Amino acid sequence: MQCGGVHHRPGSQRTQSCRGGTHTHAHRPRHLRAEFGVGQHMLDPYFRDDEFGLEFATRCLNDDGVIKIRNQIMDGRGRVDEYSVSRGERIDDFGLDRFGAVVRRICGTVSGLSLTSLETGKAQQIRVECSQATIKLPLATTVEQFLSDLQAIEDVCAKPDPLPQLRFVSRVHTLDNRSHKAVDAQAILETHLTDPDSSRLTIGVPDSCQESYSSAQAFRARRGARTIETSDLQLHHLLQFVQDKPEGERLKALGDVRVTMFSDDDYQTPASVTTNGKEWLIADITMGTDRLFYGNGKWFEVGVGFLETLEEELAALFTQPQTVTLPPWTKGPPNSKGHDSHDEDWFNHQAAQPDGYLLFDEQNIVTEKFRGGGLEICDVLGPQNQLICIKKAPVSTAPLNHLFAQGVVAVETLRSDSEVRAKFLEQVAAHTPGHRLLHDFGTLRVVFGILLKDGQDIRVDSLFAFAQVSLLQSVRRLRAMNAEVEVVAIHR
């Protein structure tokens, strides 16, 4: 069963029908309505709460229960990324871009709610699939239990804050079409709607059409008496309906275009619900230093909540439990050149002394691809498959950028290059014939050991701004390759 968020004009009453009976409700800030099949598409959009589904998901999904997530990338390509796993994972493990994408759909497990299907003796958790305005989940079919389930959903949505790990989802909100940014951006968009070759425009697949788009054989676009039928819907097809309209009326006219996908080339079998032309339009608009994205009929500001999301991700990374302990990096007597004799080579030997730790500094792997100096996988290999990479960064960002890149390249190469992987495992076996890595190569952990100036702790405000962004970009890439990441401060 699918549930859609509905609100209505103050002072009205609404009759809600469901299996087993009919109930009349006085007005409230928001109501829920259950629909069977595609019934939610019959609702007047005026009464639809377009944040309802994601509000629910971000307030109740289990921490390690995310199964699928679909993102609309906020650029001019109209790209949609979808990630899915067979069993629940943490949202962090998907390697998502949290700054330049809008979450369109998220699926996962929930437990601990007062839903009928989660009562004692029944399932301990259920799967839910949530998009902006809909929720798919099992609901009761008797009137009393059904209304109880709806109230439980309403109670979740009424929570003031989303879960910390999903806060970034709700941070990218749609702009009010009456706001000055949306109005100014729409004025710029109107000037592009006469140019089918505009680099700022493309088409994207509406969320309601995603499941059927790949098998669609034909498309029909219609406005009034004019109809265009094609086997491949393109931007110029839609813009033909608005090119004769004056500036200021083109986007509205595009909203009057009805687009239907068909699963046959005879235009007999619709493959999805009918959508409007605005839902297919993607635009990337720049206004001075502001960048706005138009997609699925809504305006978004790219980069909203950037600093808050950045700081939250870093704080979570720096406070997670650590699996390695690195020794102090003490200062040594000056060498013949007057430099500190306790250099990186000295420290790596100190870090590799405990049982289970293996020194790999300067034991580079040379192949036909990695010639010359070869590829250094890590400085020290830990007992739990930790690839420990060490760097001193007292005054600049450059050493840290190199450090983070080393971790990404190492994992990426070990995952994809069989020759490098074989030579690295030969080195491990030569040191420790029974090392865990020889039998469990699927789980890797990259440890960035960092000595900042004076051996200070690593906090959000102790890293250079560019290093913060570089670190998180590396973390996302590593997690997407099934590699855990931890950051360890090295003290003096």
N, C-alpha and C positions, 0 to 999 in steps of 0.2 A: 504494500500500500504506500502511496505517496502523499506527502503532506505539504501544503503550500501556505505561506504566511499571508494573511489578509488583514487589511484595515479598512475602515469605512468612514464616511463623513459623520462628524459629530451630530448628535441629536437624532440619529436614525436607529432603526432596529433591523436586524437581519435574521432571516430564518435559515438555520443550518440543517441540512438533511444528511442522515447517515443510515446505515443498515440498522433497522430495528426501531426507528422512530424519528421524530422531528422535534427540534427544540428552538425556542426563540430567545435571543440574547439582547439585553440592552447594550448600548455602545460602550466599548472599552478602548484603550489605546491601541491594542492590536488583538485580532482574533486568529485562530488557526482553523484551517479548513482541510478536511481529508477528501481526497479525490481518488477514484479508481482509474487505472490506466493513464491515459494522457488528459484526463479531465481538467487538470490544473491549467492547461493551455486555453481553456474556454473562459477563464476568469478575466474580467476587465482589469487591465494593468493598473488602472487608477487605484484599485483596492488591494494591490499586491505589495507586500513588504519584501523588497528585493535584497534585504540583508538577513532575512529570517533563517535561511538554511545554514549559512556560514556562521551566524551567531550561535546557533545550536552546536555545530561541530566544534567550534573553538572553545566552548565552555564545558564539554563533557567527554571528548575523545580520550581514550586511555593513552597514557604517556608513551607506551610502546605498542600502540594498537593501530598505527596508520598503515593502510593497505594500498591506497591509491591516491594520487594527487595530480590534478591537471592545472597547468599554468598557462595563462595568456601572456606572451612576452610583449612588453610594452615598447615595440619599435615598429618600423614601417614594413615589416615582412609578413605580418599576420600569422606568426608562428605560434603553435600551441605545443607545449611539452607535456607529456604524461609519463608518470613513473608509477610502477606497480610492483608489489611483491606478493608472494602467496601467503605469507604470515606477517603479522604486524611488526612494524619497526618504529623506532623513534623518528620524529620528523627530521631531526638533525642528520640521520643516516641517508637521506635522499639527495644531499648535496644541492639544495635548491638555491636559486638566486632570489634573495629576499628583498632586493631593492628595485629590480627592473621587471617585475612580473606581478600579475594579478592572479590569485588563486581563484579558479572557476569552479572546481569540484574537488571534494575530498571525501575519501571513504575510509572507514576504520571501525574499530570495536568500541563499545561503551559498556560500562557495568556500574552497578551501584545506584541506578536510577529507579524511581518508583514506577516503572512500566510493568504492565501486566505480564509481559513475556519474561520479565526478570524476577518474578515473585519466587519465594522459597520453593524449592523442589523443581523449578524449571531451569531454563538456561542461565548460566552465570554471567554471560555477556552476549550481546547481539551485534550484528554488523549494521552500520548505517551508511548511507551515501547521501551527501549533502552538496547541493549547489547553492547559488545565491538565493533563490526563491523557493527551493523545494527540499524535502527530506524524504528519503525512502527508508522505511523501517517497518518491522512487524507491529501492527496495532490490533487491539482487541476488536471483536465484531459485535459484542453485546453493548447496548447503549451505555449502561452505567460504567463498565470497564473502559469503553472507548473514550468517554468524556474524561475519565480519570487519567488515561494516557495522554490526552491532549493537554490536560492541566500540568502533567509532569513535564511535557515539552515546553510549555509556557514558562514554568518555573525555571528551567535551565536557561532559556533565552533572557529571562529577567535578571540574571546575575550581572552585576555591574561590570565585571572585568573578565576577559578571556583568560584561559590558562597561560602561564608564562611562556611555555614552549610554542604556543600558537598565537601569541600576541601580534606577531608580524603580519598575520593574515588579515586581521581587522584593521591594521594600521593604514592600509591602502584603501581608503574609502572613495566612493564616487563623489565627484564635485556636484554641488547643487547647480543645475542648469541656469539658475538666476544669478549665480555668483559672477563677479566681474571677470574672473579668469576664464570661466566657461563661456561667458558671452563674448569676450574678446577673441578667444580661440575659435569659437564657432564662426565669427566674422571672417577670420583668416581661412577657415575650412571652406566657407562658401566660395571663396575665390578659386580654390583648387578643384571644385566639383565640375568645372567645365573642361578640365584637362585630364583625359584618361591616361596620359603618360607622366603624370606628376609623380615625382619620387617620394612624395609625402603620403601617397594613398596606395592602398591595395585592398584586397578582400580577405576576410577571415571567416572561418566556419563558426556559426553561432553554436552555443553550447547545446541547444536542443537538437542540433543536427549532427553532432560529432559522431554518434554511434553509427549512423547510416551513411555518412558522407562518402566513405571509401568504396561503398558498393553502389552508389547512385549512378545511373546510366544517363539521366537526362534532367534538365532544369527548365522550369517555366517561370518567367518574370512577367507580371501583368500589372498594368495601371490603367484603369478605365477601359477604353476600347483597344488599347495597344497591348500587344503580347509579343514577347520574344521567347523562342524555344531554342535550346542549345544543348549540346552534349557536354560542354565545358563552360561553366559560368565564369566570366571574366569581369574585371572592373568596368570595361567600356560598355558592357551590356547594361549594367545598372545606370551608368551616367547618361546613357541615351535618353532616359526618362526625365532628366532634370536639366539638360543643357539649354533648353529653350526657356527656362524659368529665370526670373530676375534674381539678382543677388539678394539674399535674405530669405528666399522661399525654396531654395534648392534642397536643403536637408529635409525640410518638411515634406517636400514632394517625394523624396526618396523613401520617407517613412510610409508613404501611401502605396509603394510598390509591393506587391505580394509575390514572394518567391516560394516555389514548391519544388522539392526534389522527387524524382521518380526512380523506382527500381527497375524499370523497363524503358526501352527507347520508343515505346508507343504512347507514352504519357498516360498510361492507364492505372498504374499502381503507385500511389504516393509512398515515398520512403520515409517521410517524417511529417511533422506538423508544418503548416504554412507559416512562414516568417515574413518580416518586412525588410525592405532593402537596407534600412539603417543598421539592422543587426549584422549585415554582412560587411559593412564598411569599416576599414581600419585606417586611422590617420595618426600621423606623428607630427605634431605642431610645435614649433619653437617660437617663443615670445620673449625676446631679450634673454635673460638668464633662466627663464622658466621653460620647462618642456612638458607639454601635455599630450596625453594619449587618448584617442577616441576609439572605443571598441565595444561591440555588443550593445550599441546605442547609448553608451555612457562615457562621461569624461573622467579621466584620472590624471593626477599630477605625478609625474615620474620623480621618484626620490623622496616622496613624503615619508617622514619617520626614519630617514636614513641614519641620523646620529643616534636616535634611541635604539634602533635595531642593532646597529654596530656595537654600541656599548653593552647591550644585553648579551649578545653572542660572545663577546670577549670576556665579560665577567663570568659567564657560564663555563667557558673554556678554562679560565685561570683557576677556578675554584673546584674543578672536578677532581676526584681522587687520583693520586699519582701511583704508578706502578714501579717507578725507579727512583733511587736516591743517588744524587750526584755529589761527589766530595767538594769541599771548598776549593776555590781557585786562588790559592795564596800567591802573594807577590814573592818573586825570587830575587837573588842577587843579580846585578847587571852582568850581561855577557860581554864578550870582547868588543861588541859594537855599542855598548852602553844601553842595550835594550833589556827588558825584563826576561830573565832566563826561563821563567815559568810561562812558556808560550803554549799554543794550542796543542802541539805535539806532546809536551810534558803533561798537560791536563788529560789528554786522551789516554795516556798510559796509566794515570791515576784512576780514571773512571773504569778502566778495564780490569783492575786488580781483583775486585770481589769475585767469589765463585759464581760461575754461570755467565760472566760477562766476557766477551771476546773482542779483541782489538782488531779493527778493520781499517783504521786510518792509513791512507796511502797504499792500501792493497787494492789498487784499481783493477777493474776488469777491462781487458783489451779485446776487441773483436774487430771484424772488418768495418763495422759501422762506427764503433767507438775506438778510433785509432789515436795515435799520439799518446796523450796522458791517460786515455781510457776513462772509465766511469767509476766514480767512488760511490758505492751504495750507501755507506754510513760510516761514521767514525768508530762506533762501538755497537756490537750486537748484544742485546739483553737476553735474559733467560726465557722471557715470554714472547719471543719474536719481536722485540722492540728494536726498530732501526733508530739508533740514537745519533742525532746529528748535533754537533757542538759548534758554537760560534760566540766570539767576543764582539760586542757592539757598544763601545763606550761613548762614541760621539756622533755616529751617523747611521742612516738607514741602510746603506748599501750592503754591509755584511749580512743583515737580516734578510734582505731580499734574496741574496745568494743562498742563505740557509734554507729558506722556505722552498725555493726552486729546487734545491738538491733533494728534499724530501719527496716532492711531487714527481720529479724525473726518475728517482730511484724506484718508487712503487709502480709508476706507469711502465717503466722498462721491464721490471721483474714480472709484471703481469703479461706483457705482450711479446717480449723477446725471449724465445726459448734458449738461445745460445747464452745470453747473459745470465738467465736464471740457472742454467746447468752449471756454468762456471762459478757462480756465487755459491751454489749449494756444494760444489766440490771443495771450495775454500772452507765452508762451515764444517763439512765432514772431516776435513784434514785437521781442524782444531778439536772438534768434539764429535766423534762418530755417532753418538746417540742424541744429538741435539734435537729439540722439539721441532725446529723449523724444517728438518728433513722429512718429517711425516705430517706436518700441519702447515702447509704453505698458504692455505686460504685465508688465515687470520694474521694480519700484520698490524703493527702499531708504530707510528712514527712519533718519536719523542724529540722535540726541539729543546735542547739545553742551551740557555742563553745567559751570558754574563753581561749585565748592563753596567753602567758606570758605578764604581764603588760597590758593586755586588748588591744593588738594591733589589727589592722584590719586584716581581712583574705584576703590574696592575694596568688597568685601562689607561690611566693617565701617565704611565711611565714609559709607554712605547711611543715612538714617533708616529704622527698621524698617518703617513704613507705606509709605514710598517704595519699599522693596524689593518688597513684595507688589504695589503698584500698577504698578511697572515690568514685572514678570513677567506680570501679567494683560494688560497692553498688548502685550507681546511675543507672547503666544500669539494674541491677536486679529489682530495684524498678519501673523504667519506664516500663519495660516489664510486670509488674503486674498492670499497669495503676495507678501508684502512682507518683504524682509530687514530686520534691525534691527542697528544698532551704536550703541554708547555711546562718546562721545569726551570725555575730560576736557580742560577748558580751563584753562590755567595762567596764572599772573600774570606 
